[in-house]
Amino acid sequence: VTQPDVEEALFKWVRHMEEKQKHISGQMLIAKHEKFENVLEVPKDERLTSAG
């Protein structure tokens, strides 16, 4: 993760999902990461560009 704010938001989301005993797929993580980048207005040139 390139941005601390995105990393923290993603971590909190994962913890929330675990508390609800929900399954988290890789695709879900990628989609949520992209959403947090958008919400937190991470510049396009600083965003992750691949899924791996």
Secondary structure, 3 states (H helix, E strand, C coil): CCCHHHHHHHHHHHHHHHHCCCCCCHHHHHHHHHHHHHHCCCCHHHCCCCCC
